[in-house]
């Protein structure tokens, strides 16, 4: 990661094993989502330590799980977008629609 003017953190261009580059702007959103999930998970740990009720704990744990799933699907959608762009030279995929499709399978 690099720091932009004003202290904003910018992710570097990520490349997976296949050589596909993931869009840093989209990965910034994923990083934010993962940070929120990390905070939620810390909250679950505190709830367990405080002896909170099972229903509240399971509800929060479910939220963490959904946040992680969404981050994973966003990464997949970004990679798929790159595949489609490279295959025909122009953008033919709506990433948000692709992400929603993946989420419907979860």
LINQUICOR-V901790 format. One record per helix or strand. SS is the DSSP state (alpha for helix, beta for strand). FROM is the first residue (numbers start at 1). LEN is the number of residues. If there is no record, write none. Layout:
BEGIN
ss->[SS	SS]
from->[FROM	FROM]
len->[LEN	LEN]
END
This chain:
BEGIN
ss->[beta	alpha	beta	beta	beta	alpha	alpha	alpha]
from->[2	5	9	14	21	24	54	95]
len->[2	3	2	2	2	26	35	11]
END
